[in-house]
Amino acid sequence: MAIKFHNPKTVALAGKYSLGAEVPPNARVLYVSGQVGLDSRGKLAPTFEKQALQAWKNIGQVLKAAGMGYKDIVKLTSFITDARYIAANRAARDQFITGDPYPASTLLVVQGLADPAMLVEIECVAAK
C-alpha cells in the first residue's frame, strides 16, 4: 500500500501542501529533528534565506542517511521568527519540495528559537 495524501474538496486548501497524509502499515517512518541554518562546522548562516537553504540541505542529509529523499516527506513543520519571512520560507521550501503530492504542512511564527540568531527551524516526518 502506498502513502495516500488526502485533500477533500470540503476543506479549503491555501497553498502547496496536503491536508492529510496516510502512512500504510509496515512503512519505514523517519522523524527528522528540527534543522536550523548551521553548516557541518557549526557556523550559522547570516540571513534568513541562507539559513532556510542550509536547514533544507541538512534535512536532505538526514533523509539520505536513511535511504530516503525529499519526496518521502509526509509531514513538515516550519518555525520562523517573523511573519515577514513567510514568502522567503516558501521560496526555500519550493527548491526542495517540487511537486505533487505535497506533504501535510504547518507553519508557525514563533517568538524565538534556541539561539536568538536562528531565524528558521524545520522538522519533518518521512515514510517509505
Secondary structure, 3 states (H helix, E strand, C coil): CCCEEECCCCCCCCCCCECEEECCCCCCEEEEEEECCECCCCCECCCHHHHHHHHHHHHHHHHHHCCCCHHHEEEEEEEECCHHHHHHHHHHHHCCCCCCCCCEEEEEECCCCCCCCCCEEEEEEEEC
